[in-house]
């Protein structure tokens, strides 16, 4: 997972997912509930690391897509 630093909120990039996994499908509502309950202040300590923040630079982005 990476977050590309794009305006206004960033762009999430997920790679290496298992197409056979049913975890997200079976637990979607619970996962959404858990993350919606988080306050943005949970990111204050180290936002860039927690979000795996990546610069909005196409040449660098291409590297994480390979």
Buried (B, 14 or more C-beta within 10 A) or exposed (E): EBBBBEEEEBEEBEEEEEEEEEEEEEEEEEEEEEEEEEEEEEEEEEEEEEBEBBEEEEEEBEEEEE
